[in-house]
Amino acid sequence: MQNEAVEPKPAAVEAEAAGWRLAARVIRAARDEVLALIPANCALLSDQEPGRAWPHRAGWSGAAQVRAVVAGETLLDRGARLRALLGVRADVRSGKHSPTLMVVLDRNLAIVSRGGAASPLAVRSPTAVQALITIFHHHWSEARADVSDLHGRLNPLQRDVLRRLSGGATDDVVARALAVSTRTVQRQVTQIMQMVGARSRLELGIKLAAHGLYERPPLRQAV
């Protein structure tokens, strides 16, 4: 006998939706850091299924820093929804597929969901949370940065720094022009390098030029 698809019962659907509403509130309560692995089949980024109230438009952007590794096809095809979920300032990289949706909050709590559509589970064990952080950093180190919308994620100071550096100015000249310290200029460049996954200013310039963000590499002086 051929197995027939079983429609989810209304009570089960509501339980899943309630679980995700609670998870979203917990994630938004994070203050310092959110680390996320997002699989391609993540229900929070998919069209809402009939009868399912996935709260994917709620957003998780309450923390000071949000970093996420998403499946490559998700990053390309669902960029707008990712930004709505993670916030425009989130640092997003494209990585290998992960079957598990995982969100680590302030390094002391994690929300996980196997398969992307199941009800989320809270992980509070310090040992387990640390293991999940290690898994995240493994994915992060192998992922590719998304620089296509970098300009929109830069703050005004970072945009000014890059614009002046791309014109050939040194860090000291940029610092005087912007009335900040040289160390501040270097710190902004370092943060931009981290956003795009560049290991040097030369690599940063190549990445920016490849995406048409700046006409020539903003690179002369080592950080």
Sequence and secondary structure as in RCSB ss.txt:
>XXXX:A:sequence
MQNEAVEPKPAAVEAEAAGWRLAARVIRAARDEVLALIPANCALLSDQEPGRAWPHRAGWSGAAQVRAVVAGETL
LDRGARLRALLGVRADVRSGKHSPTLMVVLDRNLAIVSRGGAASPLAVRSPTAVQALITIFHHHWSEARADVSDL
HGRLNPLQRDVLRRLSGGATDDVVARALAVSTRTVQRQVTQIMQMVGARSRLELGIKLAAHGLYERPPLRQAV
>XXXX:A:secstr
         HHHHHHHHHHHHHHHHHHHT  SEEEEEE TT GGGS   TT    TTS  TTSSEEEEEEEHHHH
HH HHHHHHHH TT EEEEE   SEEEEEETTTEEEEEETTTS  EEE  HHHHHHHHHHHHHHHHHSEE  TTH
HHHS HHHHHHHHHHHTT  HHHHHHHHTS HHHHHHHHHHHHHHHT SSHHHHHHHHHHTTSSSS   SS  
